[in-house]
C-alpha cells in the first residue's frame, strides 16, 4: 500500500518541489490549495490531472483559517504524513495584515495539530512544520546555530514562532511525531 502525504501550501515553490519528490518515491500526494479567483497552480500543472483521470497527485481545496475544512480533509485523506508549508509569508504584508498573518501562520498550524489529535492520529501521522530563519530576526551573534536565541522582528516572524513552539508543545504533550524545519 502506498504512503499518503498531505501538503498544505502545495502550490508554493517548496510544496511543488516536495510533491514531485514524493511522487518519485511512489507516494500518493494530496495537495491543499486555498480557493481563489486566480488560478495559481502553475508550479504543479505538470503533475496535476483532471479529477476524472486516475492520478497519484490530487488537489483539494482548504484553508488554514477554517478548522472544519482542515479536519474534514485530514479525516478524508487519512495521511501518513502531513506537511504544513502554507503561510502568509510576505514580511511587509504581515505588518499590513498582522491578524490575518497570525490566523494563517500561527493558529492554522494549531488547527492542523488539533485535527490530528482529535482524530486520534497521533501515532499514525508524521507532521512537519515549515519554519523560517526570520525567527532569529535581529542578529545577536556572528555565527548563528540551533542554539541562537529567537528574536522575531515582524508579525510574520512572531506568528511563525508560535507555530514553532506549538509544534514542539504538541510533540511533547501528546507524544506525536511533530517536527520543525527552519528554512
C-alpha positions as a LaTeX table, in Angstrom:
\begin{tabular}{lrrr}
\hline
Residue & $x$ (\AA) & $y$ (\AA) & $z$ (\AA) \\
\hline
Unk1 & 0.00 & 0.00 & 0.00 \\
Unk2 & 1.34 & 3.41 & $-0.99$ \\
Unk3 & 2.11 & 6.05 & 1.61 \\
Unk4 & $-0.13$ & 9.11 & 1.52 \\
Unk5 & 1.20 & 12.63 & 2.03 \\
Unk6 & $-0.94$ & 15.70 & 2.62 \\
Unk7 & 0.70 & 19.03 & 1.76 \\
Unk8 & $-0.76$ & 22.36 & 2.86 \\
Unk9 & 0.72 & 25.06 & 0.64 \\
Unk10 & 1.21 & 22.73 & $-2.31$ \\
Unk11 & 1.16 & 25.49 & $-4.94$ \\
Unk12 & 4.15 & 27.31 & $-3.43$ \\
Unk13 & 7.70 & 26.67 & $-4.55$ \\
Unk14 & 8.55 & 24.27 & $-1.71$ \\
Unk15 & 5.19 & 22.48 & $-1.95$ \\
Unk16 & 5.62 & 21.86 & $-5.67$ \\
Unk17 & 9.18 & 20.53 & $-5.21$ \\
Unk18 & 8.12 & 18.33 & $-2.31$ \\
Unk19 & 5.17 & 16.93 & $-4.31$ \\
Unk20 & 7.43 & 15.91 & $-7.18$ \\
Unk21 & 9.97 & 14.42 & $-4.77$ \\
Unk22 & 7.32 & 12.32 & $-3.00$ \\
Unk23 & 5.69 & 11.23 & $-6.27$ \\
Unk24 & 9.10 & 9.94 & $-7.39$ \\
Unk25 & 9.17 & 7.92 & $-4.15$ \\
Unk26 & 5.82 & 6.36 & $-5.14$ \\
Unk27 & 3.62 & 8.30 & $-2.68$ \\
Unk28 & 0.06 & 9.39 & $-3.31$ \\
Unk29 & 0.19 & 13.14 & $-2.76$ \\
Unk30 & $-2.80$ & 15.24 & $-1.73$ \\
Unk31 & $-2.18$ & 18.94 & $-2.10$ \\
Unk32 & $-4.29$ & 21.55 & $-0.35$ \\
Unk33 & $-4.76$ & 24.90 & $-2.02$ \\
Unk34 & $-6.80$ & 27.87 & $-0.98$ \\
Unk35 & $-9.77$ & 28.62 & $-3.21$ \\
Unk36 & $-9.22$ & 31.88 & $-5.02$ \\
Unk37 & $-10.38$ & 33.65 & $-8.15$ \\
Unk38 & $-6.84$ & 33.44 & $-9.52$ \\
Unk39 & $-5.69$ & 30.08 & $-10.84$ \\
Unk40 & $-2.32$ & 29.68 & $-9.15$ \\
Unk41 & $-1.34$ & 26.13 & $-9.96$ \\
Unk42 & 1.46 & 26.82 & $-12.45$ \\
Unk43 & 4.08 & 25.18 & $-10.21$ \\
Unk44 & 2.12 & 21.89 & $-10.16$ \\
Unk45 & 0.44 & 21.98 & $-13.58$ \\
Unk46 & 2.92 & 19.40 & $-14.88$ \\
Unk47 & 1.77 & 16.82 & $-12.30$ \\
Unk48 & $-1.90$ & 17.76 & $-11.93$ \\
Unk49 & $-4.53$ & 15.85 & $-13.92$ \\
Unk50 & $-8.26$ & 16.36 & $-14.18$ \\
Unk51 & $-10.22$ & 14.70 & $-11.35$ \\
Unk52 & $-11.62$ & 12.20 & $-13.86$ \\
Unk53 & $-8.09$ & 10.94 & $-14.57$ \\
Unk54 & $-6.53$ & 8.43 & $-12.14$ \\
Unk55 & $-3.51$ & 10.14 & $-10.64$ \\
Unk56 & $-1.21$ & 9.91 & $-7.64$ \\
Unk57 & $-1.49$ & 13.70 & $-7.27$ \\
Unk58 & $-4.80$ & 15.12 & $-6.05$ \\
Unk59 & $-5.63$ & 18.79 & $-5.44$ \\
Unk60 & $-8.07$ & 19.63 & $-2.67$ \\
Unk61 & $-9.49$ & 22.96 & $-1.55$ \\
Unk62 & $-8.96$ & 24.01 & 2.03 \\
Unk63 & $-7.96$ & 26.96 & 4.13 \\
Unk64 & $-5.87$ & 27.17 & 7.29 \\
Unk65 & $-8.31$ & 29.77 & 8.63 \\
Unk66 & $-11.11$ & 27.16 & 8.57 \\
Unk67 & $-10.80$ & 24.43 & 11.20 \\
Unk68 & $-13.63$ & 22.34 & 9.75 \\
Unk69 & $-12.03$ & 22.16 & 6.29 \\
Unk70 & $-8.74$ & 21.06 & 7.83 \\
Unk71 & $-10.43$ & 18.41 & 9.97 \\
Unk72 & $-12.51$ & 17.12 & 7.04 \\
Unk73 & $-9.52$ & 16.92 & 4.69 \\
Unk74 & $-7.37$ & 15.05 & 7.22 \\
Unk75 & $-10.26$ & 12.70 & 8.02 \\
Unk76 & $-10.95$ & 12.04 & 4.31 \\
Unk77 & $-7.31$ & 11.53 & 3.26 \\
Unk78 & $-6.10$ & 9.71 & 6.39 \\
Unk79 & $-2.49$ & 10.53 & 5.50 \\
Unk80 & 0.71 & 9.01 & 6.81 \\
Unk81 & 2.49 & 12.36 & 6.62 \\
Unk82 & 1.33 & 15.98 & 6.78 \\
Unk83 & 3.50 & 18.88 & 5.66 \\
Unk84 & 2.49 & 22.43 & 6.55 \\
Unk85 & 4.21 & 24.69 & 4.03 \\
Unk86 & 1.30 & 27.13 & 3.82 \\
Unk87 & 1.70 & 30.64 & 5.18 \\
Unk88 & 1.10 & 34.30 & 4.66 \\
Unk89 & 4.82 & 34.60 & 4.06 \\
Unk90 & 5.40 & 38.17 & 2.94 \\
Unk91 & 7.12 & 40.02 & 5.79 \\
Unk92 & 5.97 & 43.53 & 4.78 \\
Unk93 & 2.40 & 42.34 & 4.21 \\
Unk94 & 2.41 & 40.92 & 7.74 \\
Unk95 & 2.70 & 44.48 & 9.06 \\
Unk96 & $-0.32$ & 45.47 & 6.95 \\
Unk97 & $-2.47$ & 42.45 & 7.92 \\
Unk98 & $-0.99$ & 41.19 & 11.20 \\
Unk99 & $-4.15$ & 39.48 & 12.45 \\
Unk100 & $-4.61$ & 37.54 & 9.21 \\
Unk101 & $-0.92$ & 36.58 & 9.22 \\
Unk102 & $-1.26$ & 35.24 & 12.77 \\
Unk103 & $-4.50$ & 33.43 & 11.92 \\
Unk104 & $-2.94$ & 31.58 & 8.98 \\
Unk105 & 0.59 & 31.03 & 10.25 \\
Unk106 & 0.10 & 30.51 & 13.99 \\
Unk107 & $-3.46$ & 29.37 & 14.56 \\
Unk108 & $-3.53$ & 27.49 & 11.22 \\
Unk109 & $-0.71$ & 25.29 & 12.50 \\
Unk110 & $-2.57$ & 24.76 & 15.76 \\
Unk111 & $-5.69$ & 23.78 & 13.79 \\
Unk112 & $-3.76$ & 21.07 & 11.92 \\
Unk113 & $-2.20$ & 19.70 & 15.10 \\
Unk114 & $-5.53$ & 19.74 & 16.91 \\
Unk115 & $-7.21$ & 17.93 & 14.00 \\
Unk116 & $-4.54$ & 15.22 & 14.15 \\
Unk117 & $-5.09$ & 14.89 & 17.90 \\
Unk118 & $-8.89$ & 14.98 & 17.81 \\
Unk119 & $-8.97$ & 12.31 & 15.07 \\
Unk120 & $-6.70$ & 10.11 & 17.26 \\
Unk121 & $-4.00$ & 10.04 & 14.59 \\
Unk122 & $-1.09$ & 10.93 & 16.90 \\
Unk123 & 0.56 & 7.53 & 16.43 \\
Unk124 & $-0.19$ & 7.26 & 12.70 \\
Unk125 & 0.65 & 10.68 & 11.25 \\
Unk126 & 4.05 & 12.34 & 10.99 \\
Unk127 & 3.75 & 16.14 & 10.95 \\
Unk128 & 6.26 & 18.63 & 9.53 \\
Unk129 & 6.01 & 22.37 & 10.19 \\
Unk130 & 8.00 & 24.64 & 7.87 \\
Unk131 & 9.54 & 27.46 & 9.80 \\
Unk132 & 11.78 & 30.34 & 8.81 \\
Unk133 & 15.13 & 31.95 & 9.57 \\
Unk134 & 13.05 & 35.07 & 10.31 \\
Unk135 & 12.63 & 33.55 & 13.80 \\
Unk136 & 16.14 & 34.77 & 14.57 \\
Unk137 & 15.34 & 38.31 & 13.39 \\
Unk138 & 17.90 & 40.63 & 14.88 \\
Unk139 & 21.43 & 39.30 & 14.51 \\
Unk140 & 22.77 & 38.68 & 18.01 \\
Unk141 & 25.97 & 36.80 & 17.25 \\
Unk142 & 28.29 & 36.42 & 14.26 \\
Unk143 & 27.61 & 32.73 & 13.73 \\
Unk144 & 24.06 & 31.52 & 14.21 \\
Unk145 & 23.19 & 27.94 & 15.09 \\
Unk146 & 20.32 & 25.92 & 16.52 \\
Unk147 & 21.25 & 27.42 & 19.89 \\
Unk148 & 20.86 & 31.04 & 18.74 \\
Unk149 & 18.02 & 32.75 & 20.61 \\
Unk150 & 14.92 & 33.70 & 18.68 \\
Unk151 & 14.26 & 37.42 & 18.24 \\
Unk152 & 11.40 & 37.87 & 15.74 \\
Unk153 & 11.10 & 41.35 & 14.24 \\
Unk154 & 7.80 & 41.18 & 12.34 \\
Unk155 & 4.26 & 39.86 & 12.74 \\
Unk156 & 5.21 & 37.18 & 10.19 \\
Unk157 & 8.20 & 36.03 & 12.28 \\
Unk158 & 6.20 & 36.19 & 15.51 \\
Unk159 & 3.40 & 34.08 & 14.04 \\
Unk160 & 5.90 & 31.52 & 12.77 \\
Unk161 & 7.47 & 31.45 & 16.23 \\
Unk162 & 4.10 & 30.49 & 17.71 \\
Unk163 & 3.84 & 27.72 & 15.09 \\
Unk164 & 7.32 & 26.51 & 16.01 \\
Unk165 & 6.54 & 26.35 & 19.74 \\
Unk166 & 3.03 & 24.87 & 19.40 \\
Unk167 & 4.50 & 22.09 & 17.24 \\
Unk168 & 7.09 & 21.40 & 19.94 \\
Unk169 & 4.37 & 21.57 & 22.61 \\
Unk170 & 2.14 & 19.02 & 20.81 \\
Unk171 & 5.14 & 16.73 & 20.23 \\
Unk172 & 5.96 & 16.73 & 23.92 \\
Unk173 & 2.41 & 16.83 & 25.32 \\
Unk174 & 0.82 & 14.21 & 23.06 \\
Unk175 & 3.87 & 12.15 & 22.08 \\
Unk176 & 3.29 & 12.97 & 18.41 \\
Unk177 & 5.81 & 12.84 & 15.61 \\
Unk178 & 5.84 & 16.59 & 15.00 \\
Unk179 & 8.94 & 18.31 & 13.71 \\
Unk180 & 10.02 & 21.81 & 12.78 \\
Unk181 & 12.33 & 22.69 & 9.94 \\
Unk182 & 13.86 & 26.15 & 9.81 \\
Unk183 & 14.14 & 27.02 & 6.14 \\
\hline
\end{tabular}
